[in-house]
């Protein structure tokens, strides 16, 4: 069988970052009463719910270490490799760093899918790694019931340029570098309802590297940053707010979204991960319409960067974005925490 005839999404029960374990269950997994030794060199660990671990190298620079993998979100093997790789590399950019090396993580049902299909996945990965200026240097593979692919990625950052999701300050304006909705479109694809133009939009979004993160790392006015993936915009914004001791007021109509989403929502094309997300953090959010919930809690795969920018730096920030070919506007602001919802959507 030609590898182009293989539809990878038929071999997995989940898709992309929608496979993520819900935030509520993840909290239980990470919680432990067993004492663990702390490393004074560890600047960022899993206690901070950030995008990657960061280790101080003692010379003003730090090592960024991260891993991400999931089941197919598209049918084409080459594109699956590209998307999974862009998604994994994004965690380094979200810390303001520069990726330097990647190794592959491959789980493959060898009784169902040929080695040639897996080869296409790796070819897609190498292509994206080359765009990021890094080498896919090795990896590990296992025989697995469902296809799984991703990367472990190392990066470097000057400690003075390190960005975290918990360092925002009151008054910061919020920006998002990619439109929401790829989880909804991927569900439409699995149902056979995705229009060709929207398939191209989703693929371009998911394979576009978040290289802007390295640029933002050099901007002192960028106070906090994270990438929007499996927990949706609301989930990752909740992490930013709670980590920084703040709340957010956001304007739904100013949030970038893929234009055709209402068409697919009318056909009930929303992933199961949306409800899992909402069950975890819904009580922290103001009252929403169903459409707002389905969009704002939609699990993103290789989503954009959520950036908190000091209010007095917003003009300079937007001018820099314009120079780079981006026309972004702020969709909200962080404020001092008070009683009521962590995120107010208007």
Steps between C-alpha positions, in 0.01 A plus 500: 500500500623849412587698815275779370200267533560454873276711725688521829211643704313170453764326711471711816230583753622858552654775295788740560507694825137399556657178635629690801393386844263759647643767732304363798631146458851625428499683833429169676776323309760764583402528866712287731556478875843346438780747572719576203840660488506847350778604266604862557601521134143421386346834408174348372364156589163327485389673820447815292281349224710675236583391146845351561760428765785750526841432655749772593838420339683744726627732228199726448332252267257216562405170339136457398374141488156390382312215337166470326335220304152395394287294264424613142294811446519472118492204263819574308811350663740770381272776631456315830876509547512870420219591739626291791848647460386863477289441809788356703749766395246768597563441871856630462379810318234552771781536755668766285771254397677370192465128414831319448430125476216249467456125539197305385240304696320242283235247595386296203244217446727293278228242441270767352719766340810447290848626570469716188220701663713557811783609273275775358427620853871534569558676168237759597668543836842555344354766271362703792815451707697640206273806496576548868873469428546182703585136436280200569788313657349168608217364709320193625222284357265232634231270362181673612123432452447849351733730304672755722766752405676797655833645601716566801654842434787685663544876480713781637406835647672790671358496851424871475277421198319199647122529477259314727122471520494615864679835481228727362424829675179696550417715200660269243321481166434157347584390146459171309712425193282231334126474446305250710304208357730223374348252746157566354632463145679173583173361636327604180768312306439180696128536422570556131358852511812713464506727194825501295570870561470452875725193489770719348445771765530248784812338354675833448421606856621176660823480301601864551782526753459740793835664425356827624562369851874539457443862396264562792762360737720797417224750586504617859142622466378143443427396858366147454445249223366152432372308200134404464466125453284223643334695783364763261535877537304510825704225663837650419380849590377362834849364564648839419255683724528267798879473471525880498232564763283693255169484315421567135233698320479400133288613206373203305453693175868603497639146539636366167293201385473306175209663316309184408463361854125575534434278196667201668356568845151491348588142396622417853866473395672550832753260655445309821795685649293819506261367762786345700667842502182674607436252779844587639490880498145603407413613856781758473347663190212747466177387336550420130280410205544147366680635194744700714571193714562274200746748351682619812537149650587339164822295531760652268779303336813703428302808600621856523684687770302667777698810591459739794649840416559788741243770430762768440673276243198411285557761229862396451394133508234548232741700283755219520232247404402714202863508385497119512178481296252442784192712563398411855281687743460447873195295599515557873679621809629354826383663822541466875324191630166560670207280593316352205618313189864467410408584140220738408388473135307791355 
